[in-house]
Amino acid sequence: MKLELYKFDACPYCQRVMREIEAEGRTDVVLHDIHKNEADRERLIRDGGKEQVPCLFIDDEPLYESLDIIDWLKAHP
């Protein structure tokens, strides 16, 4: 399963998701900071339809909202 999290560091909702990823010790989530890489921001908009973070792409399907992302991560260890 391919997991990619689009985020930026100052976003409190992104930080909430990052804390969960760290607490679970997950190493399977590739991180993309949309404020540090323009190509990542463009991909988020192109493939996700909007510039909203956090966004977890699960096999190239976007999932938004930090609590929904956390619920998904907990359900799929």
Secondary structure as GFF3:
##gff-version 3
##sequence-region A 1 77
A	DSSP	beta_strand	3	7	.	.	.	ID=ss1
A	DSSP	alpha_helix	12	24	.	.	.	ID=ss2
A	DSSP	beta_strand	29	33	.	.	.	ID=ss3
A	DSSP	alpha_helix	38	48	.	.	.	ID=ss4
A	DSSP	beta_strand	55	58	.	.	.	ID=ss5
A	DSSP	beta_strand	61	64	.	.	.	ID=ss6
A	DSSP	alpha_helix	66	75	.	.	.	ID=ss7
###
